């Protein structure tokens, strides 16, 4: 713990400027004293005794260890009871040979998994390149087949045009069925004419019957020839030019056209087959497989990394380090001991965090609130008073010999923080500058600037030549210790900027409070007053008195006026509360 050397300058009675809890300098009036009615603050508290205890301790256990059948060995304990340690300092550790080997094994597995991921990533890249190449090849093939279709379409169109150049304006059937038949009919008719002429010639040379028969045949042949020539004429009217075209030439053009149509159908079929059986599907399947392999490799890598993290964590857990600055209160293990997980090796405590348990009576417990402010005074050093807070109120009572009490826990502010707060709060009123509590009271509208200046002036006058200073020095090696007896004051009520009179100036009769007020003529008059809260020294007056009036304190009840809080080392309350 940091060594503290604090020199405190405290002003007796002059502290009334801050606390307004000391009576003004009094003068004797016959056998009595007088006090001025002034504004100030008052605090009501519940007081009880207790002992300091460390409030922040922590058991530090090995978070890694073997089973009951296979325990791990403590390699070394680096601290002893009472040692002061710093946050992060190593306190004890296990034999880590097995744990280090586990880390190496996990590292190798992780490296292998990383390589597998890299290989899978290359596989995906290769598959993606294959898909890209398949797309290009398919596109090129389709383009070629489309060109083939276009060429076949052009060839068909060209063959059709050649055909129609020969047949236009008639059609093929006109030629096929009309002209050939007409030509054949003419040939037959001409042959019959020849036969009829021969028969007719025989008739001229022979019998009369043969002549008649020859003439009939000749007439019939002439008729047939006429009809054949008519059909031929019809064909010629349709545009047939037998002198320039023949049947086989026209038929060749038709066949050429039919072949072009077959070529076009074949090209279209090839195009459809290319689109249906493209290698792109296989390339996509390969890519899907490669991606699945990559996903699996990544999962394996994540598992390997988790195993490595666990191995490293186990290795770290094999060493116990201090979680905060403190000192060692207990050491439970030694080098060579075999331990299992959860074995508490040492206990550490924060030397700056203390608490105290006190017993509060059933008459006062209702006034105590969780989180309420308190002050803790160390009996071994009565000039030392530390701020604290109520952190726990027992819901059940403790009954001993018919006396009912409740356990209350208060947490003490650290000594160093309390001293720093004290140093900031203490102000030398002789400087003439308004102290912070008075400035705060002015800002809150509880007093005026003139009232504050008057209070400061009175405080300085009260000091005058009578000002005394007390120097209190804490020992250089002083520190709070567990078990010290303390007196705890739990603040249950506070009021600020109220009229205060000493308790000794008040008398009661029939439940009514009275004071003797000093008049301007030097005489006294009894006055009824209404009172509020009070502490061991002062009482709040809510009605019946005005600030600045003088009240009489009977000699029999007069108390010394120089006690107040001037002789203790505490955070001042006063107007600054």
Secondary structure, DSSP 8 states (H G I E B T S, - for coil): ------EEEEETTTTHHHH--S-----EETTEEEEE-EEEEEEEEEEEEEEEEES-EEEEE-S--B-SSS-EEEEEE---TT-EE-TT-EEEEE--HHHHHHHHHHHHHHHHHHHHHHHHHHHHHHHHHHHHHHHHHHHHHHHHHHHHHHHHHHHHHHHHHHHHHHHTTS-HHIIIIIIHHHHHHHHHHHHHHHHHHHHHHHHHHS-HHHHHHHHHHHHHHHHHHHHHHHHHHHHHHTT--TTT--HHHHHHHHHHHHHHHHHHHHHHHHHHHHHHS-THHHHHHHHHHHHHHHHHHHHHHHHHHHHHHHHHHHHHHTEEE-SSSEEEEEE---TT-EEBTT-EEEEEE-TT-EEEEEEEETTTGGG--TT-EEEEEEGGGTTBEEEEEEEEEEEEEEEETTEEEEEEEEEE--HHHHHHHHHHH---GGG-S--HHHHHHHHTTSS-HHHHHHHHHHHHHHHGGG--EEEEE--TT----TT-EEEEEEEEEEEEEEEEEEGGGEEEETTEEEEEEE-TTS-EEEEEEEEEEE-SSEEEEEES--TT-EEEE-GGG---SS-TTTTSB----GGG-
